[in-house]
Every structure is written in C-alpha cells, then in structure tokens.
Amino acid sequence: MQKVSLINSSEYRLKKALEYDRAIPRYTSYPTVPAWDTEGFSPKTWLSALSDEKKVKLYVHLPYCEQLCTYCGCNKRITVNHAVEAPYIDVVLKEWELWKAKLPADLAIEEIHLGGGTPTFFSTTMLSKLIKGLTKGVKVIHPNYSVELHPAVTSLEQVHTLYDLGFRRFSIGVQCSDNKVLKAINRFQTLTQISRITTEIRSLAGTSINWDLVYGLPNQTFASIADTLEWVAQFKPDRIAWYGYAHVPWKSKAQRGFSDADLPSPTTRFQMQELGAQKLEAMGYQAIGIDHFALPTDELAIAYNTGVLNRNFMGYTHSQPGTIVGLGCSSISESWTGFAQNEPNVEAYIKQINNGDFALVKGHLHTEADRKIGKHITSLMCMGKTSFTISEEHEEWFWPFRQRTNFLENDGLVRWENGPATLVIPKRGNIFARLVAFQLDLRYWENAQQTRQQFSKAV
C-alpha cells in the first residue's frame, strides 16, 4: 500500500519517469505497425472479409500543406500549388468507388474524419465536392464528422462550409503560444487567428472544439506552457489534447532542423506535463486516457465516465469500435480482421487508383491472440484498467505478461485485483499507461528485430 500511495507524489512520479524513460510504441493500434505480419497479409483476403460490413467510418488523408512544420511526423506534401486539389479529390472519390464495390449495397456511413496534412489547404469548393461525393447514394446515420484545422490557413468561409456539410467537431492545432517556439518549429500563427476561428465555431450550434497543445518542443519553457494555458482559460475549448512532442528525427527528417540541445531535458519535459495537467484539472477539465482533458459535458468525458471510451489511429474517441475505411495516401483502414495501409507516396497512390486498383501496400491479419491482447491494451490506454477472463489466464501469453508487471507492481505503478484478475493503473499513474501496455505487447516481446529507435519516449 505504501508504494501505491507514493504515486500521488510528483517527485516519485518524476523519479519513475526518468527510470523508465525508454522508447516504446504509442499504442494507437495493436499490433503496432512495425510488428505487422506483412508477409502473411493478403489484400484480397482482407477485402473479402468486409463484404458483410454495413456500417463504416471514413478517414480521409489530405496530405498537402503550404508550409512545413518541422515538429510534425505526419505524412505530408509541401506545396503552394493549389492546382493539385482537384486531381487529388477526384482520385479519393475514385478510391471510394472501389471500396463501395466491395461493401454491401445497403452501406451506411457513421463518421467522416478529415486529417492531414492540412485539410483546409483545400478550397470550399473542393471540400464540398469531397463530402458530397463520399455521401452520394450512401445512407448516413447519426453523422459524426470531424476535421483538423490550422488556424493560420483556415478561413471563416471554410468553417461555415464544413458546418453546412455536417461537421460538428473541430480540432485546432494551437501547439504553443510562444513565438520563439513557433519559429523553431516553423509554424506561424497568431492569437488573433486562433481567437477568430474558435469564436466563430463556438457561435455555431452543436459544435465541439478541441485544441491540440504540445509540450517538450524546442526552446519551450515553463513560461511558454503557462502562457499557452492562459489562452485555454480564456477560450475554454471543450477538450484539450495535451501531447508530448515525439522526437523521431530518424523517421521525420524535418525534425533535424533543431538539435537535442534545443529540447527540454527529460526532467523539465516531465515537469511541463505535470504543470499542464494540474492547471487543466484546476480549470475544470477531466483527465482522459494518457494525454487528453475534457470538460464534463463533452462527449469524450461522458464516454470515459460511462466506460465506453475507445482509441484508434485517429486518437481517443467516444464512438464504438467498427470498420474504418482509410482513403487517400498513407491512410490506414481497420476492421475486426486487421489493418491495411495505402501507398504513402502521393504520386504512386494517385497512379494506382487511376489504374483502377486499390492502393494497399501492406497490412496485417489478426490472430485470435492479437484480438484479445488488443482489446486489453485499448482498455489500459483508455480506462486505465482491464480484466482478464479465467480462460485468458490459462493462455500461454498471460503468465509471462503478469511476471513482466512485477516491477511495476513493486513500484506502485499498477495493482492486481482478483475475481476476475484485473490490472489497474492508479489515477496519477496514467502517464505510465504506455509502459504498462508494453508489458502486454506479445508481438514486441517475440520479435527481436524491433528496435528502440522505431518509437518515441514512453513519458
């Protein structure tokens, strides 16, 4: 009990964060992409398994940005040539037609999410063409549309167009208020632009606003964090994504524009996270999962409090698991059978779709163990606990996993409860959820080829 109570101490959490500061997966999926069994993947088998899926969620990757944000690890294409808009939208709609031919005739769309890149790189005309093309001839049930916005390149006209098309959840990339930090990451935006977009969205009925904030950025200080959180107190968005900057320069070459010396030390980074969490909770936000905060009235908080919070490649969501069809270059599709990813190169993706073929280049077909372990990892990352059935306790992977949690239990970072066996992460230990999930990652422990350098730091 003494160790468990220690987790409430910031000094103890810092000590353990530094002790276990290693590179591990982020667990937006299981298995993680580096552990996919790509040799055993067959696009034909994967697609054929979708023939009975009558409801889908759509993720559309819109990769273009006018300017490179050097902290970003997403798949993007930098250009100021807006002539690329129409051909890309045409290809995405062609790809959707390929998918519809594989899905039931009475198909229904549950969600549409636009990510990138910068979705508002595209004009109102192109955004309208995209959404109307996706929904033409397809039933839409309880529409749940969301979009990512860059405040410096999003017009009020685009906001209203998206709203009229059915979008109600808007995620604004604020990141940080400090101009020195923004200059280091080559992202230029102002409080005026953020205020204008936030205020306009709030004036529209039924909308939900998320702000993405990042700690651990180059040149960032405690003053930077405090000033940014003053903005939060002023505008009070419905939810906050409080992300730790993922420094992976071997994967994202743009991050080589600054050095490790420009980044906060591991101790400072941890203290920044703690400062943000404390101030957000003091403002009335509820901690959700490992890096989100939401007002009690927000759907994310309601999903957490009712035990139905979910997590996928798009992050935390109140929607339930289901089939996700990924459209556009690099998009990942997901179903109960596994994962499938599109060609990441824009030109290669366009060429393949224009040739009348799917652009799937790799994927993974789940084993029964994958499904079981994935469910537990999702529960740990969302709810901070998971329960194992008696039959699972007799699976060959269970006891090695339980033994791997001994050091976490000794340190008070988890506790085991019986009847059935339930693993619980104490509330103040949520920042260690990735480390706990890591012990359950059977694919990692069986695959010596995965290296530390593939992943970002755990805390």
Wavefront OBJ file of the C-alpha trace (Angstrom):
o trace
v 0.000 0.000 0.000
v 2.882 2.339 0.767
v 4.218 2.141 -2.793
v 0.737 2.704 -4.250
v 0.296 5.874 -2.205
v 3.686 7.169 -3.387
v 2.323 7.514 -6.939
v 0.448 10.603 -5.705
v 3.791 12.310 -5.188
v 5.062 14.344 -8.148
v 8.657 13.717 -7.041
v 8.077 9.946 -7.049
v 6.424 10.051 -10.472
v 9.393 12.032 -11.804
v 11.831 9.505 -10.358
v 9.984 6.633 -12.052
v 9.507 8.558 -15.299
v 13.266 9.071 -15.562
v 13.945 5.468 -14.553
v 11.644 4.064 -17.228
v 12.217 6.707 -19.918
v 12.607 4.344 -22.840
v 11.354 4.271 -26.429
v 8.165 2.213 -26.783
v 5.060 2.250 -29.031
v 2.221 4.765 -28.621
v -0.420 2.006 -28.932
v -2.914 3.725 -31.201
v -3.273 0.172 -32.519
v -2.302 -3.380 -31.708
v -0.240 -4.860 -33.195
v 1.773 -1.696 -33.780
v 2.732 -1.021 -37.402
v 6.374 -2.252 -37.093
v 5.046 -5.584 -35.770
v 2.552 -6.205 -38.566
v 2.822 -9.613 -40.214
v 3.121 -8.104 -43.691
v 4.214 -11.374 -45.292
v 1.025 -13.061 -44.146
v -1.134 -10.185 -45.370
v -3.300 -10.574 -48.453
v -5.311 -7.550 -49.713
v -7.751 -9.934 -51.381
v -8.385 -11.848 -48.145
v -8.668 -8.648 -46.152
v -11.111 -7.026 -48.583
v -13.267 -10.137 -48.910
v -13.812 -10.144 -45.145
v -15.559 -6.752 -45.437
v -18.398 -8.000 -47.643
v -20.859 -8.025 -44.715
v -19.819 -4.707 -43.134
v -22.893 -2.496 -43.402
v -21.585 0.447 -41.370
v -18.249 2.199 -41.829
v -16.324 5.185 -40.566
v -14.273 7.106 -43.137
v -10.865 8.648 -42.562
v -9.655 10.823 -45.448
v -5.990 11.818 -45.533
v -5.465 15.196 -47.209
v -1.659 15.480 -47.302
v -0.983 18.970 -48.635
v 0.455 21.840 -46.595
v 1.710 25.201 -47.825
v 4.478 25.265 -45.227
v 6.473 22.622 -43.365
v 6.007 22.478 -39.591
v 9.272 20.905 -38.546
v 7.939 19.163 -35.414
v 5.383 17.214 -37.452
v 5.797 13.485 -38.022
v 2.725 13.071 -40.253
v 2.752 12.100 -43.924
v 2.533 15.389 -45.830
v 3.433 17.099 -49.110
v 4.568 20.723 -49.060
v 3.383 22.885 -51.958
v 1.804 26.255 -52.712
v 0.406 24.902 -55.980
v -3.336 24.579 -55.406
v -3.798 23.027 -58.828
v -3.184 19.705 -57.031
v -6.506 19.966 -55.183
v -8.979 18.820 -57.840
v -6.958 15.823 -59.126
v -6.441 14.562 -55.573
v -10.120 14.861 -54.623
v -11.078 13.090 -57.865
v -8.765 10.199 -57.008
v -10.068 9.893 -53.436
v -13.613 9.640 -54.800
v -12.468 7.017 -57.318
v -10.927 5.066 -54.463
v -14.210 5.258 -52.544
v -15.992 3.764 -55.546
v -13.565 0.823 -55.436
v -14.392 0.328 -51.768
v -18.145 0.563 -52.301
v -17.939 -2.219 -54.872
v -16.587 -4.479 -52.093
v -19.104 -3.383 -49.450
v -22.851 -4.160 -49.143
v -25.313 -2.209 -51.279
v -27.146 -1.005 -48.141
v -23.949 0.504 -46.743
v -24.193 3.337 -44.198
v -21.590 5.917 -43.145
v -21.261 6.571 -39.400
v -18.358 9.018 -39.323
v -16.119 11.098 -41.555
v -12.812 12.466 -40.301
v -10.560 14.739 -42.380
v -6.903 14.676 -41.374
v -3.602 15.598 -42.882
v -1.542 17.471 -43.818
v -3.816 20.453 -43.719
v -7.426 19.701 -44.711
v -8.150 23.411 -45.090
v -5.432 23.619 -47.730
v -8.398 22.644 -49.901
v -10.914 25.251 -51.055
v -14.561 25.294 -50.006
v -15.459 24.055 -53.498
v -13.161 21.033 -53.179
v -14.245 20.257 -49.620
v -17.877 20.330 -50.721
v -17.111 18.116 -53.697
v -15.353 15.622 -51.437
v -18.087 15.275 -48.804
v -20.969 15.297 -51.281
v -19.132 12.705 -53.380
v -18.497 10.444 -50.373
v -22.119 10.549 -49.234
v -23.810 10.398 -52.649
v -26.091 7.372 -52.807
v -24.977 6.212 -49.361
v -27.074 6.348 -46.197
v -25.608 8.467 -43.406
v -26.661 7.513 -39.864
v -26.165 9.745 -36.830
v -23.444 11.661 -38.685
v -20.314 12.350 -36.679
v -17.988 14.476 -38.775
v -14.685 15.913 -37.534
v -11.846 17.895 -39.104
v -8.360 19.147 -38.228
v -7.729 22.878 -38.699
v -4.591 25.004 -38.977
v -5.701 28.438 -37.669
v -3.324 30.366 -39.928
v -4.755 28.946 -43.154
v -8.417 28.365 -42.256
v -10.977 30.929 -43.390
v -14.352 31.615 -41.812
v -15.878 30.626 -45.148
v -14.273 27.189 -44.828
v -15.607 26.843 -41.263
v -19.157 27.617 -42.413
v -18.877 25.345 -45.432
v -17.711 22.455 -43.250
v -20.511 23.162 -40.776
v -23.117 23.179 -43.552
v -21.708 19.848 -44.767
v -22.353 18.328 -41.327
v -19.094 18.849 -39.430
v -19.561 19.473 -35.721
v -16.177 18.564 -34.176
v -13.293 20.896 -34.978
v -9.718 20.239 -33.821
v -7.485 23.312 -33.908
v -3.701 22.939 -33.945
v -2.644 25.560 -31.379
v 0.513 23.738 -30.151
v 2.100 26.639 -28.191
v 1.719 30.396 -27.702
v 5.450 31.210 -27.579
v 6.671 32.851 -30.793
v 10.217 31.605 -30.149
v 8.915 28.041 -30.059
v 6.705 28.577 -33.115
v 9.680 29.962 -35.039
v 11.777 26.921 -34.100
v 9.104 24.567 -35.461
v 8.418 26.802 -38.497
v 4.757 27.288 -37.601
v 3.455 30.830 -37.753
v 0.054 31.678 -36.302
v -1.342 34.340 -34.010
v -3.728 34.568 -31.084
v -5.950 36.694 -33.316
v -6.231 33.864 -35.847
v -6.897 31.256 -33.154
v -9.453 33.508 -31.451
v -11.230 34.234 -34.727
v -11.641 30.572 -35.638
v -12.519 29.409 -32.118
v -15.092 32.156 -31.605
v -16.710 31.545 -34.973
v -17.035 27.797 -34.420
v -18.491 28.378 -30.963
v -21.186 30.613 -32.464
v -22.465 27.634 -34.483
v -24.972 25.372 -32.738
v -23.940 21.919 -31.567
v -20.205 22.218 -32.186
v -17.328 20.779 -30.134
v -13.899 22.412 -30.143
v -10.604 20.646 -29.436
v -7.250 22.368 -29.082
v -4.083 20.395 -29.752
v -1.301 21.516 -27.407
v 2.256 20.141 -27.335
v 4.849 20.152 -24.556
v 8.536 19.269 -24.930
v 9.036 21.405 -28.053
v 12.358 23.121 -28.900
v 13.007 26.336 -26.940
v 9.879 25.750 -24.838
v 9.916 26.928 -21.216
v 7.620 26.814 -18.200
v 6.624 30.379 -19.076
v 5.654 29.134 -22.555
v 3.405 26.488 -21.020
v 1.852 28.930 -18.539
v 1.087 31.488 -21.259
v -0.462 28.835 -23.507
v -2.666 27.614 -20.661
v -3.804 31.200 -20.064
v -5.215 31.053 -23.593
v -7.029 27.858 -22.649
v -8.538 29.550 -19.596
v -9.655 32.433 -21.800
v -11.304 30.388 -24.580
v -12.241 27.199 -22.675
v -12.352 24.704 -25.600
v -14.438 21.582 -24.914
v -11.419 19.310 -24.908
v -7.638 19.509 -24.928
v -5.136 17.107 -26.445
v -2.019 17.529 -24.267
v 0.593 15.780 -26.386
v 4.229 15.183 -25.610
v 6.384 16.086 -28.608
v 7.606 12.884 -30.273
v 11.214 13.444 -31.319
v 11.885 10.908 -34.091
v 14.364 12.610 -36.483
v 15.369 9.247 -37.986
v 11.770 8.955 -39.217
v 10.875 12.611 -39.818
v 13.822 14.392 -41.454
v 12.302 17.828 -40.847
v 12.995 17.378 -37.135
v 16.712 17.595 -37.876
v 16.279 21.371 -38.120
v 16.921 21.562 -34.383
v 19.080 19.508 -32.062
v 18.536 17.631 -28.826
v 20.156 20.603 -27.093
v 17.161 22.754 -28.112
v 14.738 20.390 -26.398
v 13.768 20.475 -22.717
v 15.623 17.968 -20.545
v 13.714 14.799 -19.563
v 13.140 16.289 -16.101
v 11.860 19.585 -17.496
v 9.677 17.784 -20.024
v 8.057 15.723 -17.261
v 7.500 18.818 -15.138
v 5.899 20.571 -18.129
v 3.466 17.689 -18.489
v 2.642 17.830 -14.787
v 2.186 21.609 -14.855
v -0.224 21.340 -17.778
v -2.216 18.517 -16.195
v -2.515 20.347 -12.857
v -3.640 23.614 -14.429
v -6.136 21.936 -16.769
v -7.714 19.994 -13.934
v -7.871 23.208 -11.874
v -9.811 24.774 -14.774
v -12.429 22.026 -14.541
v -11.124 19.638 -17.189
v -11.176 15.910 -16.510
v -8.115 13.807 -17.351
v -8.955 11.299 -20.105
v -6.613 8.456 -21.026
v -2.937 9.358 -21.214
v -2.979 12.773 -22.889
v -6.493 14.230 -23.175
v -8.598 16.510 -20.996
v -12.273 17.283 -21.451
v -14.973 19.355 -19.824
v -17.596 17.179 -18.059
v -20.206 17.992 -20.721
v -18.001 16.876 -23.620
v -18.726 13.540 -25.306
v -15.201 12.321 -24.562
v -15.672 12.802 -20.814
v -19.097 11.194 -20.964
v -17.633 8.193 -22.824
v -14.875 7.870 -20.223
v -17.258 8.130 -17.294
v -19.597 5.516 -18.772
v -16.745 3.133 -19.606
v -17.093 3.217 -23.414
v -14.072 5.345 -24.370
v -12.293 3.954 -27.441
v -8.939 4.533 -29.149
v -7.820 4.029 -32.751
v -5.406 5.537 -35.295
v -7.329 8.817 -35.093
v -6.854 9.014 -31.312
v -9.356 8.905 -28.458
v -12.999 8.774 -29.477
v -16.427 8.345 -27.934
v -17.530 6.180 -30.853
v -17.522 2.412 -30.596
v -15.128 0.107 -32.478
v -16.069 -0.584 -36.058
v -14.774 -0.730 -39.599
v -12.679 2.277 -40.626
v -12.067 2.813 -44.329
v -8.940 4.889 -44.917
v -8.959 6.953 -48.108
v -6.032 8.890 -49.514
v -2.295 8.316 -49.452
v -0.890 6.578 -46.331
v -4.369 6.090 -44.803
v -4.865 3.023 -42.628
v -8.063 1.003 -42.780
v -9.156 -1.096 -39.833
v -11.653 -3.888 -39.210
v -12.041 -6.860 -36.896
v -9.852 -8.821 -39.333
v -6.848 -6.498 -39.128
v -5.268 -3.445 -40.756
v -4.419 -2.323 -44.279
v -2.405 0.741 -45.294
v -2.365 2.735 -48.511
v 0.676 3.737 -50.507
v 2.254 6.747 -48.697
v 3.723 8.428 -51.787
v 1.190 10.833 -53.298
v 2.082 10.231 -56.953
v 2.271 6.450 -56.571
v -1.083 6.443 -54.763
v -2.735 8.542 -57.493
v -1.309 6.361 -60.262
v -2.524 3.140 -58.660
v -6.065 4.390 -58.083
v -6.272 5.872 -61.598
v -5.288 2.434 -62.911
v -8.395 1.048 -61.216
v -6.541 -0.764 -58.416
v -6.598 -0.450 -54.660
v -3.509 1.305 -53.300
v -2.992 -1.078 -50.362
v 0.726 -1.736 -49.918
v 0.875 -3.521 -46.571
v -1.289 -4.789 -43.777
v -1.869 -7.292 -41.024
v -4.411 -10.043 -40.422
v -5.237 -10.547 -36.759
v -4.714 -13.786 -34.907
v -7.064 -14.614 -32.038
v -4.305 -13.593 -29.601
v -3.978 -10.236 -31.404
v -7.682 -9.532 -30.868
v -7.595 -10.436 -27.189
v -4.403 -8.536 -26.413
v -5.504 -5.555 -28.494
v -8.719 -5.304 -26.508
v -6.789 -5.271 -23.221
v -4.263 -2.703 -24.449
v -7.087 -0.427 -25.606
v -8.750 -0.764 -22.200
v -5.497 0.104 -20.395
v -4.894 3.120 -22.618
v -8.490 4.342 -22.318
v -9.770 3.364 -18.900
v -6.539 2.637 -17.010
v -7.596 -0.920 -16.186
v -8.507 -4.223 -17.800
v -9.947 -7.551 -16.636
v -8.868 -10.985 -17.835
v -11.211 -13.939 -18.114
v -10.393 -17.255 -16.443
v -9.723 -18.796 -19.851
v -7.320 -15.959 -20.717
v -5.430 -16.620 -17.503
v -4.603 -20.018 -18.993
v -3.347 -18.578 -22.292
v 0.392 -19.065 -22.817
v 0.953 -15.298 -23.051
v -0.754 -14.394 -19.766
v 1.707 -15.512 -17.090
v 4.823 -14.123 -18.795
v 2.928 -10.849 -19.022
v 1.943 -10.980 -15.370
v 5.559 -11.626 -14.401
v 6.673 -8.660 -16.508
v 4.378 -6.441 -14.428
v 6.055 -7.401 -11.139
v 8.445 -4.438 -11.170
v 5.558 -2.079 -11.913
v 3.554 -3.533 -9.047
v 6.538 -3.255 -6.704
v 6.835 0.410 -7.656
v 3.137 1.097 -7.130
v 2.528 1.909 -10.793
v -0.084 -0.875 -11.091
v -2.025 -3.174 -8.794
v -3.660 -6.524 -9.397
v -7.163 -7.243 -8.169
v -8.765 -10.693 -8.185
v -12.091 -12.150 -9.257
v -11.506 -11.943 -12.240
v -7.860 -10.862 -12.463
v -7.952 -7.121 -13.049
v -4.925 -4.911 -13.688
v -5.401 -1.326 -12.510
v -3.252 1.748 -13.126
v -3.707 4.273 -10.285
v -5.159 7.584 -11.448
v -1.921 9.529 -11.045
v -0.080 6.764 -12.873
v -1.877 7.310 -16.193
v 1.316 8.729 -17.738
v 2.799 5.226 -17.385
v -0.020 3.543 -19.334
v 2.165 3.005 -22.406
v 4.770 1.311 -20.233
v 2.100 -0.985 -18.763
v 0.658 -1.813 -22.190
v 4.173 -2.525 -23.389
v 4.431 -5.469 -20.980
v 1.386 -6.996 -22.692
v 2.721 -6.454 -26.221
v 3.286 -10.095 -27.201
v 4.381 -9.138 -30.722
v 7.138 -6.926 -29.358
v 8.456 -9.489 -26.910
v 8.515 -12.193 -29.583
v 10.161 -10.005 -32.222
v 13.800 -9.159 -31.513
v 14.016 -7.158 -34.772
v 12.024 -4.256 -33.335
v 14.431 -1.626 -32.136
v 14.130 1.191 -29.649
v 14.743 3.757 -32.376
v 11.435 2.993 -34.060
v 9.454 4.624 -31.262
v 9.254 7.812 -29.217
v 9.937 8.013 -25.468
v 7.417 6.453 -23.089
v 6.748 9.528 -20.955
l 1 2 3 4 5 6 7 8 9 10 11 12 13 14 15 16 17 18 19 20 21 22 23 24 25 26 27 28 29 30 31 32 33 34 35 36 37 38 39 40 41 42 43 44 45 46 47 48 49 50 51 52 53 54 55 56 57 58 59 60 61 62 63 64 65 66 67 68 69 70 71 72 73 74 75 76 77 78 79 80 81 82 83 84 85 86 87 88 89 90 91 92 93 94 95 96 97 98 99 100 101 102 103 104 105 106 107 108 109 110 111 112 113 114 115 116 117 118 119 120 121 122 123 124 125 126 127 128 129 130 131 132 133 134 135 136 137 138 139 140 141 142 143 144 145 146 147 148 149 150 151 152 153 154 155 156 157 158 159 160 161 162 163 164 165 166 167 168 169 170 171 172 173 174 175 176 177 178 179 180 181 182 183 184 185 186 187 188 189 190 191 192 193 194 195 196 197 198 199 200 201 202 203 204 205 206 207 208 209 210 211 212 213 214 215 216 217 218 219 220 221 222 223 224 225 226 227 228 229 230 231 232 233 234 235 236 237 238 239 240 241 242 243 244 245 246 247 248 249 250 251 252 253 254 255 256 257 258 259 260 261 262 263 264 265 266 267 268 269 270 271 272 273 274 275 276 277 278 279 280 281 282 283 284 285 286 287 288 289 290 291 292 293 294 295 296 297 298 299 300 301 302 303 304 305 306 307 308 309 310 311 312 313 314 315 316 317 318 319 320 321 322 323 324 325 326 327 328 329 330 331 332 333 334 335 336 337 338 339 340 341 342 343 344 345 346 347 348 349 350 351 352 353 354 355 356 357 358 359 360 361 362 363 364 365 366 367 368 369 370 371 372 373 374 375 376 377 378 379 380 381 382 383 384 385 386 387 388 389 390 391 392 393 394 395 396 397 398 399 400 401 402 403 404 405 406 407 408 409 410 411 412 413 414 415 416 417 418 419 420 421 422 423 424 425 426 427 428 429 430 431 432 433 434 435 436 437 438 439 440 441 442 443 444 445 446 447 448 449 450 451 452 453 454 455 456 457 458 459
